Amino acid sequence: MHTILLIEDIPDNAMLVQKILTSQGYEVLWAKTAAQGLEMAEKYLPDMILLDLGLPDIDGQTLVGYLRNVPELASVPIIVVSAWPEETARNMVTAYGCDGYVAKPINVRYFIEVVNDYFAQHGGS
């Protein structure tokens, strides 16, 4: 089973993502702040990180930089899940060195495809 760390400050969004992913057999850890997310990422070494860019404590770019500088986390895929305008979010994904993007509100079918396809293409189950 793959473990996915969700870093999301809005409980309703987090509960939706957790429900979608657990129904697909993933274990989901939830961090409500960037600081908590960094701490949990270092502790649990997830197989994927889903990141909201608009967090209250640390901006997405800074958090991605922190995550990429932890040797054990440097290659963990980071998928941005954001309500920011799509072009802006996609540019940020590229600039920050993230691995993908899913727009909010979440299209459930597309979201599942993105996560499952990533693991299928990168040695997952």
N, C-alpha and C positions, 0 to 999 in steps of 0.2 A: 504494500500500500504506500502510495506517495503522500508526503506531508506537504501541505501548502500553507504558507504564512500569509494571512490577509492583513494589510495595514490600512485601516479604514476608520475614520472618526465618526461616521454616522451609523448608529446601531441598526436602523432599518436596512440600509445597504449591506451591512455586514451579515445580518441574518439571512437576507436573500442569497448572498453568495455562499454562505455556509450551507444553506438548504440545498442549493443546486449542486455543490461539489460533494457533499456527503452522500447525496443520492447517487452519485457516480462512483462511490467507493473511495473517495479521498478523505484523508484526515485533515481537518482545517483548524489552524491556530489563529486566533484573532488578537491583534494589537490595536488599541484605540488611538495611540499617538506614535509619532516617529521614534521617539526615545524608547518607548516600550517595544516597538517593532525591532529596533536594532538589538536591544537586549535579548528578545526572544529568538531572533535570527542567530545570534551568536550561541545561545544556549541549545537550541533544538536543531540547527543546521537543516532547514527545510529543503525540499526538492524544488520548490518554486516559491517566488514571492509575488503577490499581487499587491500593487501599490497605488493608492489614491495620491495624486499630486498635491491636492489642497488640504494638507494636514495643518492643525492649529499650532504645532510647536516648531517644526523644522520643515523647510520647503523640500519638495521632491528631489530637486537636483542635489541638494546637500546630502540628503539621506542616501541617494543612490551612490554618491561619492564615498560616503562612510562604508556602505555595504561592499562596494567594489574593492575597498582597501583592506578588508578583512580576508586574509588568504583563504580561509575555509569557505568563504562566501563569494569569492571573486567570480566563480563560474556559475553560480546559482542563477537561473533565469529570472528576470524581473519583468513582469507584465504590468503595464500601467492600466489602471481602470479609472477613467476620469470623465467628468462631465464638461471639461473644458472644450472649447471649439475643436473639432476634429483636426483641422490643419495645424493648429497650434500644438495640440497634444502629440500628433505624429512627429512634428518637428522636434519636440522636446524628447520624445522617445529616442529618436536618432541621435540627438545631441548628447543625451545623458548616457547613451550606451545600453539602453534597455532592449528587451528581446521581443516586445510586442505591445499591442494596444487594444483595449476593448472600451467602447464608448458607453457612457451612462446616458439614459437608462439602459440597462443591460438587456440585450437580445439573448434570451436564455440559450436557444439552439446554437447561435454563433459562439457564445461564451464557452459552452461545453466543447465545441469543436476546437477552439483555440487551445484550450488546456489539454484536451486529449491528443490533439495533433502534435503538440509540442513534445509530450512524453513519448508518443509513438515514433517520432522522428529522432529523438535523442536518447534512445536506449531505455525507454520506460515500458511499463506493462500496458 
